Amino acid sequence: MTEPLILGIESSCDETGVGIVRGNRLLANEVASSVEEHVRFGGVVPEVASRAHLEAIVPTLERALATADIELSEVDAIAVTAGPGLMGALVVGIAAAKALALATGKPLYGVNHLAGHVAVDLLDHGPLPQPAVALLVSGGHTSLLQVDDVATKIIEVGATIDDAAGEAYDKVARLLGLSYPGGPVIDRIANGNGDPAAAGDPAAIRFPRGLTAQKDLIKHRFDFSFSGLKTAVARWVELRQRDGLDVPLADVAASFQEAVCDVLSAKAIDACAALGAEDLLIGGGVAANGRLRALLAERAEQAGIRLRRPKPALCTDNGAMIAALGAEMVTRGLPPSTLEFGADSTLPVSRPLV
């Protein structure tokens, strides 16, 4: 069959994304973010996000169709995020996708958001060798996955037991008096806002590396914990302020970021070795972080592992990743979802298709 033309809709958190792909070729990737509406709250407010999706879904769809230069009637199928994510936000995207499917008579695929982060790499690097390991890092998820088949078999081998990495970035940014979202801000400050002379020293403060002690590796070899790191940063800052000393923001930011990236990269490489995988891919918003990408590249090369890094714009939540996963479903001849499926805020990654 010819490569399927798939429209994908993503609305799991604070980005309204509509992507269009033909096979593994990206035709459009339009995203409307409501992040500015959440800044004054210091985090995503579910009700605000849901309202923003309602307002953005139709204009974003229209922009995607115009960018791809196609009519809605031309698509072969529609894919939409069914979970995990914020319940109200998911419902908006699913309702829109069901309406489009009913109006056009096109098959509908309810797919897993996390599996989409894996599938989006196909748009940059083509078919994924099997097995592979995926490191997904975002504000809501920090997971290590064994990818045997992106469309049918993904196994979670490790996950965060408390704060996700992106969540830790947000919380540390808040205690340092920085703006939301914390990831890009901390990354910029750690790098001196582009001035090497103003960059922070990642070795200035030895912050803890969660779940890396020998006793922790027995039970939590591939799991993550960033709550203790966040607390350590807060205590360090508190002691500096108590003693009347300035808080060196660049050094704190760089040292915190190094602790996060050190653990993420070390455990990802270890998972590849343990599972016999020669390919490692990364996804999620934090996967756009410059230090994480650099440290993973360095350690992957040393271990003889091929690192697949999607473009930063494809790491954050977007419709292209959902369309890419939908294209895999259609190409494999997997049956579409029924219109009875609903949003599942805790959908496990072991269910790429609902």
KEKE-3310 file (N, C-alpha, C; in steps of 0.2 Angstrom, whole numbers, plus 5000, padded with zeros to 4 digits):
npx = (5004:5002:5011:5003:4992:4991:4983:4986:4982:4985:4983:4987:4992:4997:4999:4992:4992:4993:4997:5003:5007:5015:5017:5033:5036:5036:5023:5016:5017:5009:5008:5000:5003:4998:5006:5010:4998:4999:5010:5008:5004:5013:5014:5005:4988:4974:4961:4962:4971:4962:4952:4960:4963:4951:4949:4959:4960:4952:4958:4971:4971:4966:4977:4987:4982:4983:4997:5001:4995:4983:4967:4955:4948:4956:4965:4970:4968:4964:4973:4974:4978:4975:4979:4992:4988:4982:4965:4954:4960:4963:4951:4946:4954:4951:4937:4936:4943:4935:4924:4928:4931:4919:4913:4920:4921:4932:4944:4948:4961:4965:4978:4994:5001:5015:5020:5020:5030:5041:5038:5040:5053:5055:5052:5063:5074:5070:5066:5065:5078:5077:5079:5076:5081:5072:5073:5062:5059:5051:5040:5030:5033:5046:5054:5061:5061:5059:5059:5052:5043:5037:5024:5017:5023:5029:5039:5039:5054:5059:5055:5051:5050:5045:5045:5045:5058:5057:5047:5055:5064:5055:5051:5064:5067:5057:5060:5072:5068:5065:5057:5043:5041:5053:5064:5069:5074:5083:5092:5097:5103:5112:5121:5126:5118:5122:5134:5150:5159:5151:5145:5139:5147:5147:5152:5153:5145:5141:5128:5116:5114:5100:5094:5106:5115:5123:5114:5102:5102:5099:5085:5080:5086:5084:5076:5070:5073:5070:5066:5073:5084:5079:5076:5088:5094:5086:5089:5103:5102:5095:5104:5114:5108:5104:5116:5119:5125:5127:5118:5124:5118:5121:5130:5123:5112:5119:5125:5114:5108:5117:5117:5105:5106:5117:5112:5101:5107:5117:5109:5102:5111:5116:5104:5103:5115:5111:5100:5104:5103:5108:5104:5098:5086:5079:5066:5052:5050:5061:5071:5075:5085:5101:5112:5109:5108:5121:5128:5123:5126:5140:5142:5136:5143:5155:5151:5148:5135:5122:5115:5099:5092:5079:5074:5074:5061:5053:5053:5046:5028:5018:5008:5013:5020:5010:5003:5013:5014:5001:5003:5011:5003:4993:5000:5005:4993:4984:4969:4957:4952:4937:4923:4919:4929:4937:4945:4960:4969:4979:4985:4994:5011:5012:5001:5000:4990:4973)
npy = (4994:5012:5025:5029:5043:5052:5061:5068:5071:5080:5082:5081:5089:5105:5109:5111:5101:5097:5086:5081:5067:5058:5042:5040:5053:5070:5082:5092:5101:5108:5118:5124:5133:5134:5139:5152:5156:5149:5153:5163:5155:5146:5133:5120:5122:5112:5115:5127:5124:5115:5123:5131:5122:5120:5132:5132:5121:5120:5131:5127:5115:5119:5127:5117:5109:5118:5120:5108:5107:5100:5093:5089:5078:5070:5063:5047:5041:5045:5049:5050:5056:5046:5044:5043:5058:5074:5073:5082:5089:5079:5074:5084:5084:5071:5071:5080:5073:5062:5068:5072:5060:5054:5063:5062:5049:5042:5030:5029:5030:5028:5032:5029:5042:5041:5031:5038:5048:5040:5035:5047:5048:5041:5050:5057:5049:5037:5019:5010:5001:4985:4975:4991:5005:5017:5033:5043:5059:5071:5084:5077:5064:5052:5040:5023:5013:4997:4995:4984:4983:4997:4999:4989:4983:4988:4990:4995:4998:5005:5019:5035:5037:5047:5064:5069:5072:5084:5090:5092:5102:5112:5115:5118:5129:5138:5139:5146:5158:5159:5160:5151:5139:5129:5121:5126:5139:5136:5129:5139:5148:5141:5139:5152:5161:5160:5166:5160:5165:5168:5156:5143:5132:5116:5107:5114:5112:5097:5090:5077:5061:5053:5037:5029:5023:5008:5000:5004:5001:4988:4986:4996:4998:5004:5014:5031:5045:5061:5069:5070:5077:5089:5094:5095:5105:5116:5116:5119:5132:5139:5138:5146:5159:5161:5163:5175:5176:5178:5169:5160:5159:5154:5144:5135:5132:5125:5115:5108:5104:5096:5085:5080:5076:5068:5056:5052:5049:5040:5029:5026:5022:5011:5003:5000:4991:4981:4976:4972:4981:4991:5003:5019:5030:5046:5056:5067:5083:5087:5081:5090:5097:5104:5100:5087:5081:5082:5075:5062:5059:5059:5048:5037:5036:5031:5019:5012:5014:5018:5034:5041:5056:5065:5081:5095:5102:5092:5084:5090:5090:5086:5086:5079:5067:5059:5057:5050:5038:5034:5031:5021:5011:5010:5006:4993:4987:4986:4985:4999:5009:5008:5019:5020:5022:5030:5044:5040:5044:5038:5029:5014:5012:5000:4998:5003:5006:5009)
npz = (5000:4998:5007:5022:5025:5038:5051:5067:5084:5098:5115:5129:5140:5141:5128:5113:5100:5082:5070:5054:5044:5031:5030:5036:5034:5038:5037:5042:5058:5069:5084:5098:5112:5129:5139:5144:5150:5162:5169:5180:5189:5192:5187:5178:5177:5177:5173:5167:5156:5149:5145:5136:5126:5121:5114:5106:5097:5084:5076:5076:5070:5057:5053:5052:5042:5031:5031:5027:5015:5011:5010:5023:5020:5013:5021:5028:5040:5057:5072:5090:5106:5119:5132:5143:5154:5158:5163:5159:5149:5140:5136:5128:5116:5112:5110:5099:5089:5088:5083:5071:5065:5064:5055:5043:5041:5043:5049:5067:5078:5095:5104:5114:5123:5128:5120:5108:5110:5108:5095:5087:5084:5072:5062:5061:5060:5054:5052:5068:5076:5083:5098:5107:5118:5126:5133:5142:5146:5155:5161:5167:5167:5169:5162:5158:5145:5137:5120:5110:5100:5092:5090:5095:5107:5121:5135:5151:5160:5170:5181:5188:5205:5213:5211:5194:5182:5175:5183:5195:5190:5188:5202:5208:5201:5205:5219:5218:5213:5200:5184:5177:5163:5172:5167:5154:5158:5169:5162:5153:5162:5168:5158:5156:5149:5136:5137:5139:5149:5160:5163:5174:5186:5185:5194:5206:5217:5225:5223:5228:5220:5216:5221:5217:5226:5232:5239:5234:5221:5220:5221:5214:5201:5188:5191:5196:5206:5211:5221:5233:5229:5225:5238:5244:5236:5241:5254:5254:5248:5258:5269:5264:5263:5276:5282:5277:5264:5247:5234:5222:5207:5194:5197:5206:5197:5187:5194:5200:5188:5182:5191:5189:5175:5175:5182:5174:5162:5165:5170:5159:5149:5156:5156:5143:5141:5150:5144:5132:5121:5107:5103:5108:5112:5114:5122:5125:5134:5142:5136:5126:5133:5133:5140:5144:5132:5127:5137:5136:5123:5124:5133:5127:5116:5121:5126:5115:5109:5099:5098:5097:5093:5093:5084:5094:5094:5091:5103:5113:5118:5105:5089:5079:5084:5088:5076:5069:5076:5074:5060:5060:5066:5056:5045:5049:5049:5060:5069:5070:5084:5093:5093:5106:5116:5129:5138:5147:5161:5167:5158:5154:5147:5141:5133:5118:5109:5111)
capx = (5000:5005:5012:4997:4992:4988:4982:4987:4980:4988:4981:4987:4994:4996:5000:4987:4996:4990:5002:5001:5013:5014:5022:5038:5038:5032:5021:5014:5017:5007:5007:4997:5004:4995:5011:5010:4993:5000:5015:5007:5002:5019:5013:4999:4981:4971:4955:4965:4973:4957:4949:4964:4963:4945:4949:4965:4959:4950:4963:4977:4969:4966:4984:4990:4980:4985:5004:5002:4992:4979:4960:4953:4945:4962:4968:4968:4965:4965:4975:4973:4981:4970:4981:4991:4988:4976:4959:4950:4963:4963:4944:4945:4957:4947:4930:4938:4945:4929:4919:4931:4931:4912:4911:4923:4921:4939:4946:4951:4966:4967:4985:4997:5006:5022:5023:5021:5036:5045:5037:5041:5060:5054:5052:5070:5079:5068:5064:5069:5081:5073:5075:5080:5079:5070:5073:5057:5060:5046:5037:5025:5036:5053:5054:5066:5057:5062:5055:5052:5040:5034:5016:5013:5026:5034:5039:5043:5059:5061:5051:5052:5046:5042:5045:5048:5064:5054:5044:5060:5067:5050:5052:5070:5067:5053:5064:5077:5065:5065:5050:5040:5043:5060:5069:5073:5077:5089:5097:5100:5107:5118:5125:5127:5114:5126:5141:5154:5162:5145:5142:5140:5152:5143:5155:5153:5141:5140:5121:5115:5111:5095:5094:5112:5118:5123:5108:5096:5102:5097:5078:5078:5092:5082:5071:5073:5070:5072:5063:5079:5089:5076:5076:5095:5095:5082:5093:5109:5101:5093:5110:5118:5104:5105:5123:5120:5129:5124:5117:5127:5113:5123:5133:5117:5108:5123:5126:5108:5107:5122:5115:5099:5108:5121:5108:5097:5112:5120:5104:5100:5117:5116:5098:5105:5119:5108:5095:5107:5101:5113:5101:5095:5082:5077:5060:5050:5052:5068:5076:5078:5090:5107:5117:5107:5109:5128:5131:5121:5130:5147:5142:5134:5149:5160:5148:5147:5128:5119:5110:5095:5090:5074:5075:5071:5054:5049:5054:5040:5022:5016:5003:5017:5022:5004:5002:5019:5012:4996:5005:5014:4997:4989:5005:5005:4986:4981:4962:4956:4949:4930:4921:4917:4935:4938:4952:4963:4974:4985:4986:5001:5014:5012:4996:5001:4984:4967)
capy = (5000:5018:5027:5032:5050:5052:5067:5066:5076:5079:5087:5078:5094:5112:5110:5108:5099:5094:5085:5077:5064:5053:5037:5043:5060:5075:5087:5098:5100:5115:5118:5130:5132:5138:5139:5158:5156:5145:5156:5166:5150:5142:5126:5119:5122:5108:5119:5133:5120:5112:5129:5133:5117:5121:5138:5132:5115:5121:5135:5123:5110:5123:5128:5110:5107:5123:5119:5101:5108:5095:5093:5084:5072:5066:5059:5040:5039:5050:5047:5055:5054:5043:5045:5047:5065:5077:5071:5087:5091:5073:5074:5089:5081:5065:5073:5083:5067:5058:5072:5072:5053:5053:5068:5060:5042:5039:5026:5033:5027:5031:5030:5031:5048:5040:5028:5043:5051:5035:5035:5053:5048:5038:5055:5060:5044:5031:5013:5009:4994:4981:4980:4998:5008:5024:5037:5048:5064:5077:5087:5072:5057:5050:5032:5019:5009:4993:4995:4978:4985:5003:4999:4984:4980:4993:4987:4999:4994:5010:5025:5039:5035:5053:5069:5068:5077:5091:5093:5094:5108:5118:5116:5121:5136:5142:5141:5151:5164:5160:5159:5144:5133:5129:5118:5131:5144:5134:5127:5145:5151:5136:5141:5159:5164:5161:5169:5155:5167:5168:5150:5140:5127:5110:5104:5118:5109:5090:5088:5070:5057:5049:5030:5027:5020:5001:4997:5006:4998:4981:4986:5002:4999:5008:5019:5038:5049:5068:5073:5072:5082:5096:5096:5096:5112:5120:5117:5123:5139:5141:5139:5152:5165:5161:5165:5181:5175:5178:5163:5160:5156:5150:5138:5131:5129:5120:5109:5104:5101:5090:5079:5077:5073:5062:5050:5050:5047:5034:5024:5024:5018:5004:4999:4997:4986:4975:4973:4970:4986:4995:5009:5023:5036:5050:5060:5071:5090:5088:5078:5095:5100:5104:5096:5080:5078:5081:5070:5056:5058:5057:5041:5033:5034:5027:5012:5009:5014:5023:5038:5044:5062:5069:5088:5098:5104:5085:5081:5092:5087:5088:5081:5074:5061:5055:5055:5045:5032:5032:5029:5014:5007:5009:5002:4986:4984:4985:4987:5005:5009:5009:5026:5020:5023:5036:5046:5037:5048:5034:5023:5012:5012:4994:4999:5009:5007:5007)
capz = (5000:4998:5013:5024:5027:5045:5055:5074:5088:5105:5120:5135:5145:5140:5121:5108:5094:5077:5066:5048:5042:5026:5032:5041:5032:5042:5032:5046:5065:5072:5091:5102:5119:5134:5145:5146:5155:5168:5172:5186:5194:5193:5185:5174:5180:5173:5171:5162:5151:5146:5141:5131:5121:5117:5110:5101:5093:5078:5073:5075:5064:5051:5051:5050:5035:5027:5030:5023:5009:5010:5013:5028:5016:5010:5026:5028:5047:5062:5078:5095:5112:5124:5139:5150:5154:5162:5161:5155:5142:5135:5133:5122:5110:5110:5107:5092:5085:5086:5078:5064:5062:5062:5050:5037:5040:5043:5055:5072:5083:5101:5105:5120:5123:5129:5114:5103:5111:5105:5088:5084:5081:5066:5057:5060:5059:5050:5057:5074:5077:5089:5103:5108:5124:5126:5139:5141:5152:5154:5167:5171:5166:5168:5161:5154:5141:5132:5115:5106:5094:5094:5089:5099:5113:5124:5142:5156:5165:5176:5181:5194:5211:5216:5206:5187:5181:5173:5189:5199:5187:5190:5209:5209:5198:5209:5225:5216:5211:5193:5181:5175:5166:5175:5163:5149:5162:5172:5157:5151:5167:5169:5152:5156:5144:5130:5138:5143:5155:5165:5164:5181:5187:5187:5200:5212:5223:5224:5225:5228:5214:5219:5219:5214:5231:5230:5241:5230:5214:5220:5220:5210:5197:5183:5193:5197:5212:5211:5227:5238:5225:5226:5245:5245:5234:5245:5260:5252:5247:5264:5273:5261:5265:5284:5284:5274:5258:5240:5231:5215:5203:5189:5200:5208:5192:5184:5199:5200:5181:5182:5195:5185:5169:5177:5184:5168:5157:5168:5170:5152:5147:5160:5154:5136:5142:5153:5139:5125:5116:5104:5101:5113:5109:5120:5120:5131:5134:5145:5131:5122:5137:5130:5144:5144:5125:5126:5141:5133:5117:5126:5136:5122:5111:5125:5127:5108:5108:5094:5101:5092:5097:5088:5085:5100:5093:5091:5109:5117:5116:5098:5086:5074:5087:5088:5069:5067:5079:5070:5054:5061:5067:5050:5041:5052:5048:5066:5069:5073:5090:5092:5096:5113:5120:5133:5141:5152:5163:5169:5153:5154:5141:5138:5129:5113:5106:5115)
cpx = (5004:5006:5005:4997:4988:4988:4982:4985:4982:4986:4981:4989:4992:4998:4995:4991:4992:4996:5000:5007:5010:5019:5027:5040:5033:5030:5019:5015:5015:5005:5005:4998:5001:5000:5011:5004:4994:5006:5014:5005:5008:5019:5006:4993:4977:4965:4957:4967:4967:4953:4953:4964:4956:4945:4954:4964:4958:4956:4969:4976:4969:4973:4988:4988:4982:4993:5005:4999:4988:4972:4959:4951:4950:4965:4965:4965:4967:4968:4975:4976:4975:4972:4989:4991:4983:4970:4955:4953:4963:4956:4943:4948:4953:4940:4931:4939:4939:4924:4922:4931:4924:4910:4914:4923:4927:4940:4949:4955:4967:4973:4988:5002:5013:5024:5024:5027:5042:5045:5040:5049:5060:5054:5058:5075:5077:5067:5068:5071:5077:5078:5079:5077:5077:5070:5068:5058:5055:5044:5033:5028:5043:5053:5059:5061:5061:5057:5056:5049:5036:5026:5013:5016:5031:5033:5043:5047:5061:5057:5053:5047:5043:5042:5048:5054:5061:5051:5049:5063:5062:5051:5058:5070:5063:5056:5069:5074:5065:5058:5049:5040:5051:5065:5073:5077:5083:5094:5101:5105:5113:5123:5127:5124:5118:5133:5145:5157:5157:5142:5143:5144:5148:5146:5156:5150:5139:5133:5120:5112:5106:5095:5100:5116:5118:5116:5102:5096:5100:5089:5076:5084:5090:5077:5074:5069:5074:5070:5069:5083:5086:5076:5083:5097:5092:5086:5099:5108:5099:5099:5114:5114:5104:5111:5124:5124:5125:5123:5119:5122:5115:5126:5128:5113:5112:5124:5120:5107:5111:5120:5109:5102:5113:5117:5104:5102:5115:5115:5102:5105:5117:5110:5100:5110:5116:5103:5098:5105:5107:5110:5097:5092:5080:5071:5057:5053:5059:5073:5078:5084:5097:5112:5115:5109:5117:5131:5129:5125:5137:5147:5140:5139:5154:5158:5147:5139:5126:5114:5106:5091:5085:5076:5071:5063:5050:5049:5048:5034:5020:5011:5007:5019:5016:5002:5007:5017:5006:4998:5008:5008:4994:4994:5005:4998:4983:4974:4962:4953:4941:4929:4920:4923:4935:4945:4954:4969:4980:4986:4993:5004:5014:5005:4996:4995:4978:4961)
cpy = (5006:5020:5030:5039:5050:5059:5065:5072:5075:5084:5085:5083:5101:5114:5107:5107:5095:5093:5081:5074:5059:5048:5040:5050:5065:5081:5093:5096:5107:5114:5125:5129:5136:5140:5146:5159:5153:5148:5159:5161:5145:5135:5126:5118:5118:5112:5124:5129:5117:5117:5131:5128:5118:5127:5137:5126:5116:5126:5131:5118:5113:5125:5122:5108:5111:5122:5113:5102:5102:5097:5088:5078:5067:5061:5052:5038:5045:5047:5052:5052:5052:5044:5043:5054:5068:5076:5076:5088:5085:5073:5079:5086:5075:5067:5076:5078:5063:5061:5072:5065:5052:5057:5065:5053:5039:5035:5030:5028:5031:5028:5032:5037:5046:5036:5033:5047:5046:5035:5041:5052:5045:5044:5058:5055:5037:5025:5012:5002:4991:4976:4986:5000:5015:5027:5043:5053:5070:5080:5082:5065:5057:5042:5030:5014:5004:4992:4989:4980:4992:5003:4994:4982:4985:4991:4993:4996:4999:5016:5029:5037:5041:5058:5067:5073:5084:5094:5096:5101:5114:5120:5120:5128:5140:5144:5146:5157:5165:5158:5152:5145:5133:5126:5123:5136:5142:5132:5134:5148:5147:5137:5148:5163:5165:5163:5164:5158:5168:5161:5147:5134:5121:5106:5108:5115:5102:5089:5080:5067:5052:5041:5027:5023:5012:4998:4998:5003:4991:4981:4991:5003:5004:5013:5026:5041:5056:5072:5075:5077:5089:5098:5098:5103:5117:5121:5121:5130:5142:5143:5145:5159:5166:5165:5172:5181:5175:5170:5163:5156:5151:5143:5133:5128:5124:5114:5105:5101:5095:5084:5076:5073:5067:5056:5048:5047:5040:5028:5021:5020:5011:5000:4996:4991:4980:4972:4971:4975:4990:5002:5012:5029:5040:5054:5063:5078:5091:5085:5084:5099:5099:5100:5089:5077:5077:5076:5063:5054:5055:5050:5036:5031:5030:5020:5009:5009:5019:5027:5041:5050:5066:5077:5090:5099:5097:5082:5083:5089:5090:5083:5077:5068:5056:5053:5050:5038:5029:5029:5022:5009:5005:5004:4995:4983:4982:4988:4994:5004:5010:5016:5026:5021:5030:5038:5042:5040:5044:5028:5021:5011:5006:4993:5004:5011:5005:5005)
cpz = (5000:5005:5016:5026:5033:5048:5063:5078:5095:5110:5127:5141:5143:5133:5117:5102:5089:5072:5060:5046:5036:5027:5037:5039:5035:5037:5036:5054:5068:5080:5094:5109:5124:5140:5148:5151:5161:5172:5179:5191:5196:5191:5181:5178:5175:5169:5165:5156:5146:5142:5135:5125:5117:5112:5105:5096:5086:5074:5072:5070:5058:5048:5049:5043:5030:5025:5026:5016:5007:5013:5018:5025:5014:5015:5026:5035:5051:5069:5083:5101:5117:5131:5138:5149:5158:5159:5156:5149:5137:5132:5128:5116:5107:5107:5100:5087:5083:5082:5071:5061:5060:5056:5043:5036:5040:5049:5060:5077:5089:5103:5112:5119:5123:5123:5108:5104:5108:5097:5084:5081:5074:5060:5056:5057:5056:5055:5063:5075:5083:5092:5104:5115:5123:5133:5138:5147:5151:5161:5171:5171:5166:5168:5157:5151:5137:5126:5110:5099:5096:5094:5093:5106:5115:5132:5146:5161:5171:5175:5187:5199:5215:5210:5199:5187:5180:5179:5194:5196:5189:5197:5211:5207:5202:5216:5224:5213:5204:5190:5179:5167:5167:5171:5158:5153:5165:5167:5154:5156:5168:5164:5151:5151:5138:5131:5142:5149:5161:5167:5171:5180:5189:5193:5206:5218:5221:5227:5224:5222:5217:5216:5215:5219:5229:5233:5237:5223:5214:5218:5215:5204:5191:5185:5195:5203:5212:5217:5232:5235:5226:5233:5246:5242:5238:5251:5259:5252:5254:5269:5271:5264:5272:5286:5280:5268:5252:5238:5224:5210:5198:5191:5202:5203:5188:5188:5199:5193:5180:5185:5192:5179:5170:5178:5178:5163:5159:5168:5163:5149:5150:5158:5147:5137:5145:5148:5132:5119:5113:5102:5107:5110:5115:5117:5127:5131:5137:5140:5126:5126:5134:5134:5144:5137:5124:5131:5139:5127:5119:5129:5132:5118:5115:5126:5120:5107:5104:5098:5096:5096:5092:5089:5091:5099:5093:5098:5114:5114:5109:5095:5081:5077:5087:5081:5067:5070:5076:5063:5055:5062:5060:5045:5043:5051:5054:5066:5072:5080:5088:5095:5103:5118:5123:5135:5147:5155:5165:5164:5153:5147:5137:5133:5124:5110:5110:5111)
residu = (MET:THR:GLU:PRO:LEU:ILE:LEU:GLY:ILE:GLU:SER:SER:CYS:ASP:GLU:THR:GLY:VAL:GLY:ILE:VAL:ARG:GLY:ASN:ARG:LEU:LEU:ALA:ASN:GLU:VAL:ALA:SER:SER:VAL:GLU:GLU:HIS:VAL:ARG:PHE:GLY:GLY:VAL:VAL:PRO:GLU:VAL:ALA:SER:ARG:ALA:HIS:LEU:GLU:ALA:ILE:VAL:PRO:THR:LEU:GLU:ARG:ALA:LEU:ALA:THR:ALA:ASP:ILE:GLU:LEU:SER:GLU:VAL:ASP:ALA:ILE:ALA:VAL:THR:ALA:GLY:PRO:GLY:LEU:MET:GLY:ALA:LEU:VAL:VAL:GLY:ILE:ALA:ALA:ALA:LYS:ALA:LEU:ALA:LEU:ALA:THR:GLY:LYS:PRO:LEU:TYR:GLY:VAL:ASN:HIS:LEU:ALA:GLY:HIS:VAL:ALA:VAL:ASP:LEU:LEU:ASP:HIS:GLY:PRO:LEU:PRO:GLN:PRO:ALA:VAL:ALA:LEU:LEU:VAL:SER:GLY:GLY:HIS:THR:SER:LEU:LEU:GLN:VAL:ASP:ASP:VAL:ALA:THR:LYS:ILE:ILE:GLU:VAL:GLY:ALA:THR:ILE:ASP:ASP:ALA:ALA:GLY:GLU:ALA:TYR:ASP:LYS:VAL:ALA:ARG:LEU:LEU:GLY:LEU:SER:TYR:PRO:GLY:GLY:PRO:VAL:ILE:ASP:ARG:ILE:ALA:ASN:GLY:ASN:GLY:ASP:PRO:ALA:ALA:ALA:GLY:ASP:PRO:ALA:ALA:ILE:ARG:PHE:PRO:ARG:GLY:LEU:THR:ALA:GLN:LYS:ASP:LEU:ILE:LYS:HIS:ARG:PHE:ASP:PHE:SER:PHE:SER:GLY:LEU:LYS:THR:ALA:VAL:ALA:ARG:TRP:VAL:GLU:LEU:ARG:GLN:ARG:ASP:GLY:LEU:ASP:VAL:PRO:LEU:ALA:ASP:VAL:ALA:ALA:SER:PHE:GLN:GLU:ALA:VAL:CYS:ASP:VAL:LEU:SER:ALA:LYS:ALA:ILE:ASP:ALA:CYS:ALA:ALA:LEU:GLY:ALA:GLU:ASP:LEU:LEU:ILE:GLY:GLY:GLY:VAL:ALA:ALA:ASN:GLY:ARG:LEU:ARG:ALA:LEU:LEU:ALA:GLU:ARG:ALA:GLU:GLN:ALA:GLY:ILE:ARG:LEU:ARG:ARG:PRO:LYS:PRO:ALA:LEU:CYS:THR:ASP:ASN:GLY:ALA:MET:ILE:ALA:ALA:LEU:GLY:ALA:GLU:MET:VAL:THR:ARG:GLY:LEU:PRO:PRO:SER:THR:LEU:GLU:PHE:GLY:ALA:ASP:SER:THR:LEU:PRO:VAL:SER:ARG:PRO:LEU:VAL)
# end
